[in-house]
Amino acid sequence: MVYDIIVIGLGPAGSTLARLLKNKKVLAVDNQNTLNKKPCGGLLAPDAQKLLAHYDLVIPKEVLVSPQIFSVKTMDLESKMIRYYQRYYLNMDRYLFDKYLVSLIPKNINIINGRCIDIVKEDNIFNVAVRTNKEIKKYKALSVVGADGCSSIVRRKFYKDNMMKYMAIQEWYKCTDKSNSFYSCIFDRKTSSSCSWLIHKDEYLIYGGAFDITNCKQKFEIQKQRVAKFLDIDLSNVYKKEACQVYRPKYYCDFITGKNGAYLIGEAAGFISPSSFEGISSAIKSGESLAKSFNKYNDLSKVSTSYKHKVLPLKIKLILKVIKRVFMYNYFLRNIIMKLGISSIKVNK
Ligand SMILES: Cc1cc2nc3c(=O)[nH]c(=O)nc-3n(C[C@H](O)[C@H](O)[C@H](O)COP(=O)(O)OP(=O)(O)OC[C@H]3O[C@@H](n4cnc5c(N)ncnc54)[C@H](O)[C@@H]3O)c2cc1C
């Protein structure tokens, strides 16, 4: 059997695509499970909320975690400056959110829990090798879609994968004391050219950050000590540690949508905010855009052009965030903005 489309990855991008495809023979392959969860802050930004609302979708209560967040406590460890900014995120269990999106995929779509380990294109047919618990099986399709996040196998096989990456490392700590629950964004130029975060999720506290790949483990440990000292909190009782790479788009050419039957959506295409690493909204938007293009055209060259046009506003939005990044991540500019208190809110303790 030759599928019309094989979707690799069922994060927000892949599950949105799979949910919206019409009249196609589709196979979806994903290797996320309880032992292999996507490391994430699990914050659903307003743009993502709006996209879900657009499909009349609501988030089940089980997906949400406590506390819900109204502001981000932003701190610079070097200047010791702290400011609060209003935010409208939903605080979620990311794994349950992904499972919820997968549950919306129509039953006619075949889903395999396994890892795609190879893709070869021969005579316009893609041969996709998938490793499951039991065996390695091969599947054929006219198109493949890389919805497999950073370091996507589809991107590595068919396109350039030289976009800048960070190593995101997160640790979870058991934390029953909820008296000081908060969501923090941390800057520390001594240990990272990016940012870090602290988020409470039910009975856990997550501390994580994005680090330059060289010596990332040491930089994480040094920064962790600095954060613990600055906030006077205990980060020694580690419940679990997780890590994955995360893209940071810098140039327009970092965004690759694909052509000739090999397409990219979500983070695999480079669609992630370079300033905040918010990526769920871009994943949903690009999955929706490719689904609409597949539903409208059978000719693959038309699918490519249509998808490229549909995601142009998304590319422009993300490129503008490259400029925003300069203000956020330059030590002097950031501290001037924080000192002036621009857009910050006054917190009375
Ligand atoms: C530490 C961290 C924190 C973040 N926090 C936030 C946040 O709070 N809010 C936000 O909006 N964004 C956040 N992001 C970004 C966000 O997680 C991603 O941009 C978003 O998940 C991208 O969605 P996606 O569907 O493109 O890919 P992913 O969510 O990465 O999904 C890819 C899926 O493909 C599967 N997969 C990968 N390779 C294969 C393979 N070879 N075979 C089969 N399956 C495969 C994976 O298991 C996964 O299920 C964060 C990122 C990181 C790293």
PDBQT file of the ligand as one rigid body, heavy atoms in Angstrom, charges set to zero:
ROOT
HETATM    1  C1  LIG A 401      12.578  23.225  27.150  1.00  0.00    +0.000 C 
HETATM    2  C2  LIG A 401      11.585  23.824  26.220  1.00  0.00    +0.000 A 
HETATM    3  C3  LIG A 401      10.542  24.588  26.732  1.00  0.00    +0.000 A 
HETATM    4  C4  LIG A 401       9.569  25.116  25.870  1.00  0.00    +0.000 A 
HETATM    5  N1  LIG A 401       8.505  25.776  26.407  1.00  0.00    +0.000 NA
HETATM    6  C5  LIG A 401       7.503  26.207  25.606  1.00  0.00    +0.000 A 
HETATM    7  C6  LIG A 401       6.337  26.779  26.153  1.00  0.00    +0.000 A 
HETATM    8  O1  LIG A 401       6.194  26.894  27.366  1.00  0.00    +0.000 OA
HETATM    9  N2  LIG A 401       5.363  27.213  25.301  1.00  0.00    +0.000 N 
HETATM   10  C7  LIG A 401       5.486  27.087  23.941  1.00  0.00    +0.000 A 
HETATM   11  O2  LIG A 401       4.588  27.511  23.190  1.00  0.00    +0.000 OA
HETATM   12  N3  LIG A 401       6.593  26.524  23.386  1.00  0.00    +0.000 NA
HETATM   13  C8  LIG A 401       7.589  26.062  24.194  1.00  0.00    +0.000 A 
HETATM   14  N4  LIG A 401       8.684  25.448  23.644  1.00  0.00    +0.000 N 
HETATM   15  C9  LIG A 401       8.725  25.243  22.195  1.00  0.00    +0.000 C 
HETATM   16  C10 LIG A 401       7.763  24.131  21.822  1.00  0.00    +0.000 C 
HETATM   17  O3  LIG A 401       7.933  23.016  22.686  1.00  0.00    +0.000 OA
HETATM   18  C11 LIG A 401       7.998  23.663  20.392  1.00  0.00    +0.000 C 
HETATM   19  O4  LIG A 401       8.210  24.758  19.545  1.00  0.00    +0.000 OA
HETATM   20  C12 LIG A 401       6.777  22.887  19.927  1.00  0.00    +0.000 C 
HETATM   21  O5  LIG A 401       6.583  21.762  20.740  1.00  0.00    +0.000 OA
HETATM   22  C13 LIG A 401       6.970  22.459  18.485  1.00  0.00    +0.000 C 
HETATM   23  O6  LIG A 401       5.916  21.613  18.141  1.00  0.00    +0.000 OA
HETATM   24  P1  LIG A 401       6.119  20.547  16.982  1.00  0.00    +0.000 P 
HETATM   25  O7  LIG A 401       4.860  19.806  16.880  1.00  0.00    +0.000 OA
HETATM   26  O8  LIG A 401       6.695  21.221  15.819  1.00  0.00    +0.000 OA
HETATM   27  O9  LIG A 401       7.280  19.588  17.508  1.00  0.00    +0.000 OA
HETATM   28  P2  LIG A 401       7.421  18.737  18.920  1.00  0.00    +0.000 P 
HETATM   29  O10 LIG A 401       6.472  19.297  19.880  1.00  0.00    +0.000 OA
HETATM   30  O11 LIG A 401       8.845  18.733  19.171  1.00  0.00    +0.000 OA
HETATM   31  O12 LIG A 401       6.859  17.346  18.489  1.00  0.00    +0.000 OA
HETATM   32  C14 LIG A 401       7.625  16.466  17.726  1.00  0.00    +0.000 C 
HETATM   33  C15 LIG A 401       7.053  15.082  17.920  1.00  0.00    +0.000 C 
HETATM   34  O13 LIG A 401       7.719  14.211  17.023  1.00  0.00    +0.000 OA
HETATM   35  C16 LIG A 401       8.207  13.086  17.709  1.00  0.00    +0.000 C 
HETATM   36  N5  LIG A 401       9.401  12.641  16.987  1.00  0.00    +0.000 N 
HETATM   37  C17 LIG A 401      10.582  13.279  16.847  1.00  0.00    +0.000 A 
HETATM   38  N6  LIG A 401      11.407  12.577  16.052  1.00  0.00    +0.000 NA
HETATM   39  C18 LIG A 401      10.711  11.474  15.688  1.00  0.00    +0.000 A 
HETATM   40  C19 LIG A 401      11.020  10.359  14.873  1.00  0.00    +0.000 A 
HETATM   41  N7  LIG A 401      12.211  10.233  14.262  1.00  0.00    +0.000 N 
HETATM   42  N8  LIG A 401      10.091   9.393  14.710  1.00  0.00    +0.000 NA
HETATM   43  C20 LIG A 401       8.874   9.499  15.315  1.00  0.00    +0.000 A 
HETATM   44  N9  LIG A 401       8.520  10.539  16.088  1.00  0.00    +0.000 NA
HETATM   45  C21 LIG A 401       9.440  11.515  16.263  1.00  0.00    +0.000 A 
HETATM   46  C22 LIG A 401       8.467  13.580  19.121  1.00  0.00    +0.000 C 
HETATM   47  O14 LIG A 401       8.444  12.524  20.074  1.00  0.00    +0.000 OA
HETATM   48  C23 LIG A 401       7.307  14.543  19.324  1.00  0.00    +0.000 C 
HETATM   49  O15 LIG A 401       6.153  13.877  19.779  1.00  0.00    +0.000 OA
HETATM   50  C24 LIG A 401       9.681  24.927  24.478  1.00  0.00    +0.000 A 
HETATM   51  C25 LIG A 401      10.749  24.177  23.961  1.00  0.00    +0.000 A 
HETATM   52  C26 LIG A 401      11.664  23.622  24.818  1.00  0.00    +0.000 A 
HETATM   53  C27 LIG A 401      12.774  22.781  24.259  1.00  0.00    +0.000 C 
ENDROOT
TORSDOF 0
